[in-house]
Amino acid sequence: MKTIKNILIFVILAALLLGVVACKEKQPEFVPPPFDDAAQVGTPTVPEGLGWEELDVNGLYRVSVCGVVTLNGNKSDVYFTNPEGNNVWLKLRVMDEEGNILGQTGLIKPGEYVQSITFDTVPEKGAKIAMKVMGYEPETYYSAGAATLNTVIK
């Protein structure tokens, strides 16, 4: 009788454990961001007046981007650049004040740049935006740090 009782308890516990495992919410699988098809090799020749500067992100990597963002239809020339000598892949994301993504580049490797960003949602002139630069460790896609630049659409 004790053996049947022990077996029954074991079966009930196993069923409960199986139920907990089956009901546990699964984490979404990580999908690496794609590389940008518009990436060009080299350092861009940037027109005057766009506020293009090289920035140091907490000593982790360098990045160059235009601080003056002027709309041209649904695009803006930002000359987003991952300087030669960096050991990270970079991505630029432009967001509105509420954190909604307006547009973003794909990844670029060291020694590459993307001239323009295309907005999926076109901001109004005068809108405040945040330009978030995200660094990724090659191959693993672990974060290599991020920086946010605040500016206004011209």
C-alpha positions as CSV (number, residue, x, y, z in Angstrom):
1,M,0.0,0.0,0.0
2,K,2.9,2.4,0.9
3,T,4.5,1.7,-2.5
4,I,1.3,2.6,-4.4
5,K,1.0,5.7,-2.3
6,N,4.6,6.7,-3.0
7,I,4.2,6.1,-6.7
8,L,1.0,8.1,-6.8
9,I,2.7,11.0,-5.0
10,F,5.7,10.8,-7.4
11,V,3.3,10.9,-10.5
12,I,1.4,13.9,-9.1
13,L,4.7,15.8,-8.4
14,A,6.0,15.0,-11.8
15,A,2.8,16.2,-13.4
16,L,2.9,19.4,-11.4
17,L,6.5,20.0,-12.4
18,L,5.7,19.3,-16.0
19,G,2.8,21.8,-15.8
20,V,5.1,24.5,-14.3
21,V,7.7,24.0,-17.0
22,A,5.1,24.0,-19.8
23,C,3.4,27.2,-18.5
24,K,6.6,29.1,-17.9
25,E,6.8,32.1,-20.3
26,K,9.5,31.6,-22.9
27,Q,12.0,34.4,-23.6
28,P,11.9,35.6,-27.2
29,E,14.8,34.4,-29.2
30,F,17.4,37.1,-29.9
31,V,17.5,38.2,-33.5
32,P,20.7,40.0,-34.3
33,P,20.3,43.4,-36.1
34,P,21.1,43.3,-39.8
35,F,24.0,45.1,-41.4
36,D,23.2,48.2,-43.3
37,D,22.9,47.7,-47.0
38,A,23.8,51.4,-47.6
39,A,27.1,51.2,-45.7
40,Q,30.1,52.6,-47.6
41,V,33.7,52.0,-46.9
42,G,35.9,55.0,-45.9
43,T,35.5,58.4,-44.2
44,P,32.8,60.6,-45.7
45,T,33.3,64.1,-47.0
46,V,30.7,66.0,-45.0
47,P,29.3,69.4,-46.1
48,E,29.9,72.3,-43.7
49,G,27.2,73.3,-41.3
50,L,25.9,69.8,-40.4
51,G,27.7,69.7,-37.0
52,W,29.6,66.5,-37.9
53,E,31.9,65.6,-35.0
54,E,33.7,62.6,-33.6
55,L,32.6,61.7,-30.1
56,D,34.3,59.4,-27.6
57,V,31.7,57.0,-25.9
58,N,33.1,56.5,-22.4
59,G,36.5,55.4,-23.7
60,L,34.8,52.3,-25.2
61,Y,34.7,53.5,-28.9
62,R,34.5,56.5,-31.1
63,V,31.7,57.6,-33.4
64,S,31.0,60.4,-35.8
65,V,27.5,61.8,-36.6
66,C,25.9,65.1,-37.6
67,G,24.2,67.0,-34.8
68,V,22.3,69.1,-37.3
69,V,19.5,66.9,-38.6
70,T,17.7,68.5,-41.6
71,L,14.7,66.7,-43.2
72,N,14.8,66.0,-46.9
73,G,11.5,64.2,-47.5
74,N,11.7,61.1,-45.2
75,K,15.5,61.1,-45.0
76,S,18.2,63.1,-43.4
77,D,21.9,63.1,-44.0
78,V,23.6,62.2,-40.7
79,Y,26.9,60.7,-42.0
80,F,26.9,58.1,-39.2
81,T,30.5,56.8,-39.1
82,N,32.3,54.0,-37.3
83,P,35.9,55.1,-37.4
84,E,38.7,52.8,-38.5
85,G,40.4,51.4,-35.3
86,N,37.2,50.7,-33.4
87,N,36.6,47.1,-32.3
88,V,32.8,47.3,-32.3
89,W,29.9,47.3,-34.7
90,L,27.6,50.4,-34.4
91,K,24.0,51.2,-35.0
92,L,22.1,54.5,-34.9
93,R,18.5,54.7,-33.7
94,V,16.5,58.0,-33.8
95,M,13.6,58.3,-31.4
96,D,11.0,61.0,-30.5
97,E,10.6,62.4,-26.9
98,E,8.4,59.4,-25.9
99,G,11.0,56.9,-27.0
100,N,9.2,55.8,-30.2
101,I,11.6,54.7,-32.9
102,L,11.4,57.1,-35.9
103,G,14.2,55.4,-37.9
104,Q,17.4,53.5,-37.6
105,T,20.4,52.2,-39.5
106,G,21.6,48.7,-39.7
107,L,25.0,47.7,-38.2
108,I,28.1,49.2,-39.6
109,K,31.6,47.9,-39.2
110,P,34.8,49.8,-38.4
111,G,35.8,51.9,-41.4
112,E,32.3,52.2,-42.7
113,Y,29.6,55.0,-42.7
114,V,26.0,55.5,-43.7
115,Q,25.2,58.9,-45.3
116,S,21.5,59.0,-44.6
117,I,18.9,57.7,-42.2
118,T,15.4,57.0,-43.5
119,F,12.5,57.8,-41.2
120,D,9.7,55.2,-40.9
121,T,7.8,58.0,-39.1
122,V,8.8,61.4,-40.3
123,P,9.2,63.9,-37.5
124,E,7.9,67.5,-37.8
125,K,10.4,70.3,-38.2
126,G,11.3,71.6,-34.7
127,A,10.6,68.2,-33.1
128,K,13.0,67.1,-30.3
129,I,14.7,63.8,-31.1
130,A,17.2,61.5,-29.4
131,M,19.9,59.9,-31.5
132,K,21.0,56.7,-29.7
133,V,24.3,55.2,-30.8
134,M,24.6,51.5,-29.8
135,G,27.8,49.5,-29.8
136,Y,27.9,45.7,-30.3
137,E,30.8,43.3,-29.7
138,P,31.4,41.6,-33.0
139,E,30.2,38.0,-33.4
140,T,28.5,37.9,-29.9
141,Y,26.3,41.0,-30.3
142,Y,26.9,41.8,-26.6
143,S,26.4,45.4,-25.7
144,A,29.6,47.5,-26.0
145,G,27.8,50.6,-24.5
146,A,25.5,53.2,-25.8
147,A,25.2,57.0,-25.9
148,T,22.3,59.3,-26.7
149,L,22.6,62.7,-28.3
150,N,19.6,65.1,-28.1
151,T,18.9,67.5,-30.9
152,V,16.1,69.1,-32.9
153,I,14.9,68.5,-36.4
154,K,15.7,71.4,-38.7
